[in-house]
């Protein structure tokens, strides 16, 4: 279970907590780390209509 996603309050994110993804919340710091490590960023943009 991804402990970072489990700390979120958005129901749609919590539904994905058991997926094998190294998930991080949005931050400029994550982009710096990915750039330094030469790793790609997979950005998922979605919206829920309630």
Number of C-alpha atoms within 10 A of each C-alpha: 12 16 12 12 20 16 11 13 9 10 9 12 12 14 11 15 18 12 10 9 11 10 14 11 9 9 8 8 9 13 14 11 11 12 12 9 9 9 10 9 10 7 7 6 5 7 7 5 4 3
